[in-house]
Amino acid sequence: METIIIRDASETDIPAILDIYNDAILHTTSVYSEMPHTMEMRHAWYKERLTHNFPVFVAEQSGAVAGFSSFGYFRAWPCYRHTVELSVYVDASCRGNGIGKLLVKPLIDRAKQ
């Protein structure tokens, strides 16, 4: 098995993140959206995460993004201010190889910080 590197995402990863997310919209029930997202939507999502100090991680395998994870606000209500909702998405061709598990640990570590 090839080495999988978990790292902070960069803007250059957004096209791959968009492809993985749109595949989840079109072919799974993990995202409740009726239409694929646009590049502008993913850029806005990424910038919103950074603005609020929320991490975005990617799993890189053979120089390509194989998955991504992040967390963001769970609910806007005051009693939820210390909670987040995490998201983990893995490229369809890379599922079943433990990439999702690798992407969860750094989210938990960052949340503890």
N, CA, C and O atoms as CSV, one atom per row, in Angstrom:
chain,resi,resn,atom,element,x,y,z
A,1,MET,N,N,0.836,-1.184,0.000
A,1,MET,CA,C,0.000,0.000,0.000
A,1,MET,C,C,0.882,1.248,0.000
A,1,MET,O,O,1.902,1.299,0.686
A,2,GLU,N,N,0.486,2.222,-0.755
A,2,GLU,CA,C,1.241,3.468,-0.854
A,2,GLU,C,C,1.045,4.320,0.398
A,2,GLU,O,O,0.023,4.228,1.079
A,3,THR,N,N,2.032,5.138,0.680
A,3,THR,CA,C,1.969,6.020,1.828
A,3,THR,C,C,0.884,7.073,1.627
A,3,THR,O,O,0.738,7.633,0.540
A,4,ILE,N,N,0.133,7.329,2.679
A,4,ILE,CA,C,-0.896,8.361,2.669
A,4,ILE,C,C,-0.439,9.461,3.605
A,4,ILE,O,O,-0.130,9.207,4.770
A,5,ILE,N,N,-0.395,10.669,3.103
A,5,ILE,CA,C,0.036,11.825,3.878
A,5,ILE,C,C,-1.201,12.648,4.228
A,5,ILE,O,O,-1.983,13.007,3.348
A,6,ILE,N,N,-1.375,12.942,5.512
A,6,ILE,CA,C,-2.453,13.831,5.951
A,6,ILE,C,C,-1.811,15.191,6.190
A,6,ILE,O,O,-0.833,15.307,6.928
A,7,ARG,N,N,-2.374,16.221,5.554
A,7,ARG,CA,C,-1.807,17.567,5.677
A,7,ARG,C,C,-2.927,18.599,5.616
A,7,ARG,O,O,-4.054,18.300,5.222
A,8,ASP,N,N,-2.588,19.808,6.013
A,8,ASP,CA,C,-3.539,20.909,5.860
A,8,ASP,C,C,-3.797,21.137,4.376
A,8,ASP,O,O,-2.877,21.101,3.560
A,9,ALA,N,N,-5.045,21.369,4.044
A,9,ALA,CA,C,-5.404,21.661,2.651
A,9,ALA,C,C,-4.918,23.049,2.270
A,9,ALA,O,O,-4.722,23.917,3.121
A,10,SER,N,N,-4.733,23.235,0.986
A,10,SER,CA,C,-4.402,24.558,0.449
A,10,SER,C,C,-5.412,24.878,-0.658
A,10,SER,O,O,-6.195,24.023,-1.071
A,11,GLU,N,N,-5.376,26.096,-1.116
A,11,GLU,CA,C,-6.315,26.490,-2.185
A,11,GLU,C,C,-6.136,25.647,-3.437
A,11,GLU,O,O,-7.093,25.447,-4.186
A,12,THR,N,N,-4.945,25.156,-3.676
A,12,THR,CA,C,-4.728,24.335,-4.874
A,12,THR,C,C,-5.428,22.979,-4.775
A,12,THR,O,O,-5.578,22.285,-5.780
A,13,ASP,N,N,-5.858,22.599,-3.567
A,13,ASP,CA,C,-6.584,21.341,-3.373
A,13,ASP,C,C,-8.082,21.474,-3.620
A,13,ASP,O,O,-8.785,20.467,-3.698
A,14,ILE,N,N,-8.571,22.680,-3.743
A,14,ILE,CA,C,-10.023,22.895,-3.841
A,14,ILE,C,C,-10.649,22.178,-5.038
A,14,ILE,O,O,-11.726,21.607,-4.865
A,15,PRO,N,N,-10.063,22.161,-6.230
A,15,PRO,CA,C,-10.700,21.408,-7.316
A,15,PRO,C,C,-10.905,19.921,-6.984
A,15,PRO,O,O,-11.955,19.358,-7.295
A,16,ALA,N,N,-9.918,19.293,-6.361
A,16,ALA,CA,C,-10.056,17.878,-5.985
A,16,ALA,C,C,-11.105,17.720,-4.887
A,16,ALA,O,O,-11.896,16.777,-4.918
A,17,ILE,N,N,-11.117,18.629,-3.923
A,17,ILE,CA,C,-12.122,18.601,-2.859
A,17,ILE,C,C,-13.515,18.732,-3.467
A,17,ILE,O,O,-14.441,18.025,-3.068
A,18,LEU,N,N,-13.659,19.631,-4.426
A,18,LEU,CA,C,-14.949,19.812,-5.101
A,18,LEU,C,C,-15.380,18.536,-5.823
A,18,LEU,O,O,-16.541,18.138,-5.732
A,19,ASP,N,N,-14.472,17.902,-6.528
A,19,ASP,CA,C,-14.805,16.659,-7.235
A,19,ASP,C,C,-15.270,15.571,-6.269
A,19,ASP,O,O,-16.250,14.876,-6.535
A,20,ILE,N,N,-14.572,15.428,-5.161
A,20,ILE,CA,C,-14.939,14.412,-4.175
A,20,ILE,C,C,-16.298,14.739,-3.563
A,20,ILE,O,O,-17.135,13.851,-3.395
A,21,TYR,N,N,-16.518,15.992,-3.235
A,21,TYR,CA,C,-17.784,16.402,-2.624
A,21,TYR,C,C,-18.942,16.221,-3.595
A,21,TYR,O,O,-19.998,15.714,-3.216
A,22,ASN,N,N,-18.752,16.628,-4.837
A,22,ASN,CA,C,-19.823,16.482,-5.827
A,22,ASN,C,C,-20.135,15.013,-6.114
A,22,ASN,O,O,-21.290,14.664,-6.359
A,23,ASP,N,N,-19.132,14.163,-6.086
A,23,ASP,CA,C,-19.387,12.731,-6.241
A,23,ASP,C,C,-20.281,12.230,-5.101
A,23,ASP,O,O,-21.184,11.423,-5.320
A,24,ALA,N,N,-20.020,12.716,-3.886
A,24,ALA,CA,C,-20.858,12.330,-2.746
A,24,ALA,C,C,-22.293,12.831,-2.919
A,24,ALA,O,O,-23.240,12.128,-2.567
A,25,ILE,N,N,-22.458,14.028,-3.454
A,25,ILE,CA,C,-23.807,14.558,-3.711
A,25,ILE,C,C,-24.531,13.682,-4.724
A,25,ILE,O,O,-25.690,13.317,-4.525
A,26,LEU,N,N,-23.850,13.353,-5.795
A,26,LEU,CA,C,-24.493,12.643,-6.902
A,26,LEU,C,C,-24.676,11.147,-6.666
A,26,LEU,O,O,-25.600,10.552,-7.222
A,27,HIS,N,N,-23.827,10.530,-5.863
A,27,HIS,CA,C,-23.830,9.070,-5.789
A,27,HIS,C,C,-24.009,8.476,-4.397
A,27,HIS,O,O,-23.992,7.254,-4.246
A,28,THR,N,N,-24.180,9.314,-3.380
A,28,THR,CA,C,-24.381,8.795,-2.031
A,28,THR,C,C,-25.516,9.571,-1.359
A,28,THR,O,O,-26.093,10.490,-1.941
A,29,THR,N,N,-25.816,9.184,-0.139
A,29,THR,CA,C,-26.806,9.928,0.654
A,29,THR,C,C,-26.135,10.693,1.787
A,29,THR,O,O,-26.804,11.103,2.736
A,30,SER,N,N,-24.829,10.891,1.702
A,30,SER,CA,C,-24.104,11.561,2.781
A,30,SER,C,C,-24.247,13.081,2.746
A,30,SER,O,O,-23.978,13.745,3.747
A,31,VAL,N,N,-24.661,13.637,1.622
A,31,VAL,CA,C,-24.850,15.088,1.492
A,31,VAL,C,C,-26.277,15.332,1.011
A,31,VAL,O,O,-26.708,14.791,-0.007
A,32,TYR,N,N,-26.995,16.153,1.762
A,32,TYR,CA,C,-28.374,16.444,1.371
A,32,TYR,C,C,-28.426,17.728,0.561
A,32,TYR,O,O,-28.894,18.766,1.029
A,33,SER,N,N,-27.947,17.631,-0.634
A,33,SER,CA,C,-27.984,18.717,-1.603
A,33,SER,C,C,-28.483,18.126,-2.904
A,33,SER,O,O,-28.123,17.005,-3.265
A,34,GLU,N,N,-29.303,18.872,-3.601
A,34,GLU,CA,C,-29.871,18.355,-4.846
A,34,GLU,C,C,-29.015,18.650,-6.063
A,34,GLU,O,O,-29.151,17.992,-7.094
A,35,MET,N,N,-28.144,19.621,-5.953
A,35,MET,CA,C,-27.333,20.035,-7.087
A,35,MET,C,C,-25.849,20.023,-6.707
A,35,MET,O,O,-25.491,20.360,-5.579
A,36,PRO,N,N,-24.998,19.638,-7.643
A,36,PRO,CA,C,-23.551,19.717,-7.378
A,36,PRO,C,C,-23.137,21.148,-7.049
A,36,PRO,O,O,-23.757,22.110,-7.504
A,37,HIS,N,N,-22.102,21.266,-6.269
A,37,HIS,CA,C,-21.601,22.587,-5.909
A,37,HIS,C,C,-20.683,23.117,-7.009
A,37,HIS,O,O,-20.160,22.356,-7.824
A,38,THR,N,N,-20.503,24.413,-7.014
A,38,THR,CA,C,-19.640,25.078,-7.986
A,38,THR,C,C,-18.276,25.364,-7.350
A,38,THR,O,O,-18.109,25.278,-6.133
A,39,MET,N,N,-17.334,25.698,-8.182
A,39,MET,CA,C,-16.015,26.063,-7.677
A,39,MET,C,C,-16.113,27.276,-6.744
A,39,MET,O,O,-15.418,27.340,-5.730
A,40,GLU,N,N,-16.966,28.223,-7.085
A,40,GLU,CA,C,-17.137,29.410,-6.247
A,40,GLU,C,C,-17.661,29.023,-4.862
A,40,GLU,O,O,-17.226,29.574,-3.851
A,41,MET,N,N,-18.597,28.072,-4.825
A,41,MET,CA,C,-19.138,27.614,-3.544
A,41,MET,C,C,-18.065,26.950,-2.693
A,41,MET,O,O,-18.015,27.166,-1.482
A,42,ARG,N,N,-17.206,26.145,-3.313
A,42,ARG,CA,C,-16.156,25.460,-2.553
A,42,ARG,C,C,-15.102,26.452,-2.067
A,42,ARG,O,O,-14.579,26.309,-0.962
A,43,HIS,N,N,-14.788,27.458,-2.888
A,43,HIS,CA,C,-13.846,28.488,-2.445
A,43,HIS,C,C,-14.423,29.236,-1.246
A,43,HIS,O,O,-13.707,29.502,-0.280
A,44,ALA,N,N,-15.702,29.575,-1.298
A,44,ALA,CA,C,-16.351,30.281,-0.189
A,44,ALA,C,C,-16.352,29.406,1.064
A,44,ALA,O,O,-16.106,29.898,2.165
A,45,TRP,N,N,-16.629,28.114,0.898
A,45,TRP,CA,C,-16.619,27.159,2.013
A,45,TRP,C,C,-15.227,27.120,2.653
A,45,TRP,O,O,-15.097,27.178,3.875
A,46,TYR,N,N,-14.203,27.022,1.824
A,46,TYR,CA,C,-12.823,26.950,2.304
A,46,TYR,C,C,-12.448,28.228,3.061
A,46,TYR,O,O,-11.874,28.165,4.148
A,47,LYS,N,N,-12.773,29.367,2.489
A,47,LYS,CA,C,-12.439,30.640,3.135
A,47,LYS,C,C,-13.194,30.806,4.452
A,47,LYS,O,O,-12.655,31.348,5.416
A,48,GLU,N,N,-14.435,30.341,4.492
A,48,GLU,CA,C,-15.226,30.407,5.727
A,48,GLU,C,C,-14.583,29.552,6.802
A,48,GLU,O,O,-14.523,29.967,7.960
A,49,ARG,N,N,-14.105,28.378,6.453
A,49,ARG,CA,C,-13.430,27.507,7.413
A,49,ARG,C,C,-12.191,28.214,7.974
A,49,ARG,O,O,-11.985,28.236,9.187
A,50,LEU,N,N,-11.385,28.780,7.109
A,50,LEU,CA,C,-10.169,29.455,7.571
A,50,LEU,C,C,-10.488,30.675,8.430
A,50,LEU,O,O,-9.818,30.926,9.432
A,51,THR,N,N,-11.505,31.428,8.038
A,51,THR,CA,C,-11.903,32.618,8.791
A,51,THR,C,C,-12.261,32.275,10.229
A,51,THR,O,O,-11.973,33.050,11.141
A,52,HIS,N,N,-12.880,31.129,10.440
A,52,HIS,CA,C,-13.302,30.722,11.778
A,52,HIS,C,C,-12.305,29.781,12.458
A,52,HIS,O,O,-12.624,29.162,13.473
A,53,ASN,N,N,-11.115,29.678,11.904
A,53,ASN,CA,C,-10.057,28.839,12.472
A,53,ASN,C,C,-10.412,27.357,12.490
A,53,ASN,O,O,-9.935,26.612,13.347
A,54,PHE,N,N,-11.244,26.929,11.551
A,54,PHE,CA,C,-11.590,25.518,11.420
A,54,PHE,C,C,-10.625,24.870,10.433
A,54,PHE,O,O,-10.310,25.457,9.398
A,55,PRO,N,N,-10.159,23.678,10.742
A,55,PRO,CA,C,-9.192,23.030,9.860
A,55,PRO,C,C,-9.843,22.394,8.633
A,55,PRO,O,O,-11.017,22.025,8.650
A,56,VAL,N,N,-9.063,22.280,7.591
A,56,VAL,CA,C,-9.411,21.462,6.425
A,56,VAL,C,C,-8.164,20.630,6.143
A,56,VAL,O,O,-7.094,21.170,5.862
A,57,PHE,N,N,-8.315,19.318,6.221
A,57,PHE,CA,C,-7.211,18.402,5.968
A,57,PHE,C,C,-7.469,17.641,4.682
A,57,PHE,O,O,-8.617,17.412,4.303
A,58,VAL,N,N,-6.404,17.255,4.022
A,58,VAL,CA,C,-6.518,16.359,2.873
A,58,VAL,C,C,-5.634,15.146,3.115
A,58,VAL,O,O,-4.609,15.214,3.793
A,59,ALA,N,N,-6.071,14.037,2.536
A,59,ALA,CA,C,-5.253,12.829,2.478
A,59,ALA,C,C,-4.669,12.799,1.082
A,59,ALA,O,O,-5.399,12.811,0.091
A,60,GLU,N,N,-3.358,12.760,1.009
A,60,GLU,CA,C,-2.683,12.748,-0.287
A,60,GLU,C,C,-2.047,11.376,-0.501
A,60,GLU,O,O,-1.320,10.869,0.353
A,61,GLN,N,N,-2.333,10.801,-1.645
A,61,GLN,CA,C,-1.770,9.499,-2.008
A,61,GLN,C,C,-1.271,9.592,-3.439
A,61,GLN,O,O,-2.021,9.974,-4.337
A,62,SER,N,N,-0.029,9.252,-3.652
A,62,SER,CA,C,0.598,9.322,-4.979
A,62,SER,C,C,0.462,10.705,-5.599
A,62,SER,O,O,0.280,10.829,-6.810
A,63,GLY,N,N,0.548,11.744,-4.775
A,63,GLY,CA,C,0.482,13.111,-5.262
A,63,GLY,C,C,-0.915,13.621,-5.567
A,63,GLY,O,O,-1.067,14.744,-6.047
A,64,ALA,N,N,-1.951,12.813,-5.297
A,64,ALA,CA,C,-3.328,13.222,-5.577
A,64,ALA,C,C,-4.133,13.246,-4.282
A,64,ALA,O,O,-3.848,12.493,-3.350
A,65,VAL,N,N,-5.127,14.107,-4.231
A,65,VAL,CA,C,-6.003,14.184,-3.068
A,65,VAL,C,C,-6.962,12.995,-3.108
A,65,VAL,O,O,-7.732,12.824,-4.053
A,66,ALA,N,N,-6.891,12.179,-2.056
A,66,ALA,CA,C,-7.727,10.976,-1.969
A,66,ALA,C,C,-8.916,11.172,-1.041
A,66,ALA,O,O,-9.832,10.350,-1.018
A,67,GLY,N,N,-8.906,12.259,-0.275
A,67,GLY,CA,C,-10.013,12.540,0.632
A,67,GLY,C,C,-9.758,13.837,1.364
A,67,GLY,O,O,-8.672,14.411,1.280
A,68,PHE,N,N,-10.778,14.301,2.089
A,68,PHE,CA,C,-10.623,15.506,2.885
A,68,PHE,C,C,-11.519,15.437,4.100
A,68,PHE,O,O,-12.494,14.686,4.135
A,69,SER,N,N,-11.169,16.239,5.104
A,69,SER,CA,C,-11.985,16.329,6.308
A,69,SER,C,C,-11.934,17.751,6.834
A,69,SER,O,O,-11.002,18.509,6.567
A,70,SER,N,N,-12.966,18.083,7.590
A,70,SER,CA,C,-13.053,19.410,8.185
A,70,SER,C,C,-14.086,19.369,9.296
A,70,SER,O,O,-14.808,18.385,9.457
A,71,PHE,N,N,-14.144,20.433,10.049
A,71,PHE,CA,C,-15.292,20.614,10.917
A,71,PHE,C,C,-15.724,22.060,10.880
A,71,PHE,O,O,-14.964,22.953,10.505
A,72,GLY,N,N,-16.972,22.268,11.281
A,72,GLY,CA,C,-17.563,23.591,11.271
A,72,GLY,C,C,-18.655,23.654,12.311
A,72,GLY,O,O,-18.908,22.677,13.016
A,73,TYR,N,N,-19.302,24.798,12.409
A,73,TYR,CA,C,-20.363,24.969,13.389
A,73,TYR,C,C,-21.436,23.908,13.237
A,73,TYR,O,O,-21.823,23.557,12.122
A,74,PHE,N,N,-21.919,23.393,14.376
A,74,PHE,CA,C,-22.997,22.403,14.368
A,74,PHE,C,C,-24.349,23.107,14.351
A,74,PHE,O,O,-25.174,22.830,13.480
A,75,ARG,N,N,-24.584,23.981,15.263
A,75,ARG,CA,C,-25.806,24.773,15.324
A,75,ARG,C,C,-25.424,26.191,15.759
A,75,ARG,O,O,-24.424,26.387,16.449
A,76,ALA,N,N,-26.213,27.153,15.358
A,76,ALA,CA,C,-25.915,28.549,15.692
A,76,ALA,C,C,-26.410,28.932,17.090
A,76,ALA,O,O,-26.132,30.038,17.554
A,77,TRP,N,N,-27.121,28.060,17.750
A,77,TRP,CA,C,-27.685,28.375,19.064
A,77,TRP,C,C,-26.605,28.421,20.135
A,77,TRP,O,O,-25.638,27.662,20.063
A,78,PRO,N,N,-26.750,29.304,21.137
A,78,PRO,CA,C,-25.708,29.474,22.160
A,78,PRO,C,C,-25.299,28.184,22.872
A,78,PRO,O,O,-24.114,27.994,23.148
A,79,CYS,N,N,-26.231,27.310,23.172
A,79,CYS,CA,C,-25.885,26.104,23.925
A,79,CYS,C,C,-25.007,25.150,23.116
A,79,CYS,O,O,-24.449,24.210,23.683
A,80,TYR,N,N,-24.871,25.365,21.821
A,80,TYR,CA,C,-24.026,24.515,20.979
A,80,TYR,C,C,-22.669,25.146,20.666
A,80,TYR,O,O,-21.925,24.628,19.834
A,81,ARG,N,N,-22.344,26.247,21.317
A,81,ARG,CA,C,-21.139,26.994,20.958
A,81,ARG,C,C,-19.843,26.203,21.125
A,81,ARG,O,O,-18.822,26.569,20.543
A,82,HIS,N,N,-19.866,25.134,21.903
A,82,HIS,CA,C,-18.660,24.324,22.098
A,82,HIS,C,C,-18.718,23.018,21.324
A,82,HIS,O,O,-17.983,22.079,21.632
A,83,THR,N,N,-19.582,22.951,20.327
A,83,THR,CA,C,-19.702,21.740,19.520
A,83,THR,C,C,-19.399,22.060,18.065
A,83,THR,O,O,-19.567,23.194,17.614
A,84,VAL,N,N,-18.956,21.060,17.349
A,84,VAL,CA,C,-18.734,21.183,15.913
A,84,VAL,C,C,-19.265,19.931,15.230
A,84,VAL,O,O,-19.458,18.891,15.860
A,85,GLU,N,N,-19.489,20.053,13.961
A,85,GLU,CA,C,-19.880,18.914,13.135
A,85,GLU,C,C,-18.701,18.591,12.237
A,85,GLU,O,O,-18.171,19.468,11.554
A,86,LEU,N,N,-18.292,17.331,12.239
A,86,LEU,CA,C,-17.162,16.987,11.382
A,86,LEU,C,C,-17.645,16.335,10.095
A,86,LEU,O,O,-18.702,15.706,10.045
A,87,SER,N,N,-16.849,16.506,9.074
A,87,SER,CA,C,-17.129,15.948,7.754
A,87,SER,C,C,-15.888,15.230,7.252
A,87,SER,O,O,-14.771,15.737,7.361
A,88,VAL,N,N,-16.101,14.044,6.701
A,88,VAL,CA,C,-15.016,13.266,6.116
A,88,VAL,C,C,-15.515,12.700,4.802
A,88,VAL,O,O,-16.549,12.034,4.765
A,89,TYR,N,N,-14.795,12.958,3.732
A,89,TYR,CA,C,-15.147,12.462,2.406
A,89,TYR,C,C,-13.919,11.842,1.766
A,89,TYR,O,O,-12.821,12.395,1.836
A,90,VAL,N,N,-14.114,10.687,1.141
A,90,VAL,CA,C,-13.019,9.972,0.503
A,90,VAL,C,C,-13.391,9.732,-0.954
A,90,VAL,O,O,-14.528,9.375,-1.262
A,91,ASP,N,N,-12.431,9.929,-1.842
A,91,ASP,CA,C,-12.630,9.675,-3.263
A,91,ASP,C,C,-13.155,8.255,-3.445
A,91,ASP,O,O,-12.691,7.324,-2.787
A,92,ALA,N,N,-14.120,8.098,-4.338
A,92,ALA,CA,C,-14.755,6.790,-4.558
A,92,ALA,C,C,-13.736,5.697,-4.871
A,92,ALA,O,O,-13.906,4.552,-4.453
A,93,SER,N,N,-12.694,6.038,-5.593
A,93,SER,CA,C,-11.695,5.025,-5.973
A,93,SER,C,C,-10.757,4.658,-4.828
A,93,SER,O,O,-9.968,3.721,-4.950
A,94,CYS,N,N,-10.836,5.387,-3.719
A,94,CYS,CA,C,-9.926,5.161,-2.593
A,94,CYS,C,C,-10.635,4.656,-1.342
A,94,CYS,O,O,-9.991,4.437,-0.315
A,95,ARG,N,N,-11.938,4.469,-1.411
A,95,ARG,CA,C,-12.684,4.031,-0.228
A,95,ARG,C,C,-12.307,2.606,0.160
A,95,ARG,O,O,-11.931,1.790,-0.682
A,96,GLY,N,N,-12.419,2.329,1.458
A,96,GLY,CA,C,-12.128,1.003,1.960
A,96,GLY,C,C,-10.671,0.769,2.312
A,96,GLY,O,O,-10.278,-0.356,2.624
A,97,ASN,N,N,-9.864,1.826,2.264
A,97,ASN,CA,C,-8.437,1.697,2.550
A,97,ASN,C,C,-8.019,2.359,3.863
A,97,ASN,O,O,-6.826,2.490,4.134
A,98,GLY,N,N,-8.982,2.774,4.675
A,98,GLY,CA,C,-8.669,3.386,5.959
A,98,GLY,C,C,-8.379,4.867,5.910
A,98,GLY,O,O,-7.965,5.444,6.916
A,99,ILE,N,N,-8.584,5.497,4.771
A,99,ILE,CA,C,-8.291,6.929,4.642
A,99,ILE,C,C,-9.202,7.760,5.534
A,99,ILE,O,O,-8.757,8.737,6.136
A,100,GLY,N,N,-10.465,7.383,5.623
A,100,GLY,CA,C,-11.397,8.115,6.489
A,100,GLY,C,C,-10.922,8.145,7.931
A,100,GLY,O,O,-10.970,9.189,8.582
A,101,LYS,N,N,-10.465,7.009,8.431
A,101,LYS,CA,C,-9.948,6.949,9.801
A,101,LYS,C,C,-8.739,7.856,9.972
A,101,LYS,O,O,-8.598,8.524,10.996
A,102,LEU,N,N,-7.879,7.881,8.979
A,102,LEU,CA,C,-6.697,8.742,9.050
A,102,LEU,C,C,-7.068,10.219,9.074
A,102,LEU,O,O,-6.362,11.031,9.674
A,103,LEU,N,N,-8.177,10.568,8.422
A,103,LEU,CA,C,-8.597,11.966,8.360
A,103,LEU,C,C,-9.335,12.429,9.622
A,103,LEU,O,O,-9.451,13.633,9.852
A,104,VAL,N,N,-9.829,11.508,10.434
A,104,VAL,CA,C,-10.562,11.883,11.646
A,104,VAL,C,C,-9.619,12.291,12.773
A,104,VAL,O,O,-9.889,13.269,13.471
A,105,LYS,N,N,-8.534,11.574,12.963
A,105,LYS,CA,C,-7.632,11.846,14.085
A,105,LYS,C,C,-7.138,13.291,14.144
A,105,LYS,O,O,-7.186,13.894,15.217
A,106,PRO,N,N,-6.666,13.872,13.037
A,106,PRO,CA,C,-6.206,15.262,13.155
A,106,PRO,C,C,-7.345,16.233,13.463
A,106,PRO,O,O,-7.107,17.287,14.052
A,107,LEU,N,N,-8.577,15.897,13.074
A,107,LEU,CA,C,-9.719,16.751,13.442
A,107,LEU,C,C,-9.902,16.751,14.957
A,107,LEU,O,O,-10.087,17.802,15.571
A,108,ILE,N,N,-9.848,15.568,15.546
A,108,ILE,CA,C,-10.014,15.466,16.993
A,108,ILE,C,C,-8.874,16.179,17.703
A,108,ILE,O,O,-9.104,16.910,18.666
A,109,ASP,N,N,-7.646,15.974,17.237
A,109,ASP,CA,C,-6.498,16.660,17.845
A,109,ASP,C,C,-6.651,18.175,17.761
A,109,ASP,O,O,-6.395,18.876,18.740
A,110,ARG,N,N,-7.064,18.683,16.607
A,110,ARG,CA,C,-7.223,20.137,16.440
A,110,ARG,C,C,-8.360,20.654,17.295
A,110,ARG,O,O,-8.261,21.747,17.853
A,111,ALA,N,N,-9.441,19.894,17.412
A,111,ALA,CA,C,-10.569,20.329,18.247
A,111,ALA,C,C,-10.161,20.441,19.715
A,111,ALA,O,O,-10.617,21.341,20.419
A,112,LYS,N,N,-9.314,19.541,20.171
A,112,LYS,CA,C,-8.851,19.594,21.549
A,112,LYS,C,C,-8.010,20.844,21.820
A,112,LYS,O,O,-7.991,21.359,22.938
A,113,GLN,N,N,-7.321,21.324,20.789
A,113,GLN,CA,C,-6.493,22.522,20.953
A,113,GLN,C,C,-7.358,23.727,21.168
A,113,GLN,O,O,-6.845,24.835,21.326
